[in-house]
Amino acid sequence: MPKVIASFQVKDWEQWKSAYVAHDEARERAEIKTVYYGHELEDQNKVHVLMDVPNVDTLQAFMQHPDNQKVIAEAGHIQESTTMVICSD
């Protein structure tokens, strides 16, 4: 399984974390496993997430699904700040 490192800004760490945890089941159904999530020590609104994904297409489809787009927006994820690095297994 490839690893994906996603980095992005959020409006509020606690709000984002609560929404992310509440959405665990949807990620599990898509076979997206969170290995780590957290924020930088000096900027709690700069978030990094490490995930195991079956393939990149699965993650892209998940992120583009309208229901998930709504959750992402409501969580305070600033989407234009997102960078993703795809790593080998």
Residue pairs with C-beta under 8 A, 6 or more apart in sequence:
1 33
1 52
1 53
1 54
1 89
2 52
2 53
2 55
2 56
2 86
2 87
2 88
2 89
3 35
3 50
3 51
3 52
3 53
3 86
3 87
3 88
3 89
4 49
4 50
4 51
4 53
4 56
4 59
4 84
4 85
4 86
4 87
5 48
5 49
5 50
5 84
5 85
5 87
6 48
6 49
6 51
6 82
6 83
6 84
7 46
7 47
7 48
7 49
7 82
7 83
7 84
8 46
8 47
8 77
8 78
8 79
8 81
8 82
8 83
9 45
9 46
9 47
9 78
9 81
10 16
10 45
10 47
10 75
10 76
10 77
10 78
11 45
11 76
11 78
12 45
12 76
13 39
13 44
13 45
13 47
15 75
15 76
16 47
16 75
16 76
16 77
17 37
18 75
19 71
19 74
19 75
19 76
20 37
20 49
20 75
23 68
23 71
24 34
26 62
26 67
26 68
26 71
27 33
27 34
27 51
27 62
30 58
30 61
30 62
31 53
31 54
31 58
32 51
32 52
32 53
32 54
32 58
32 59
32 62
33 51
33 52
33 53
34 49
34 50
34 51
35 50
35 51
35 52
36 48
36 49
36 50
37 47
37 48
37 49
37 50
38 47
38 48
39 45
39 46
39 47
39 48
40 46
40 48
51 59
53 59
56 86
62 68
63 69
63 72
72 79
73 79
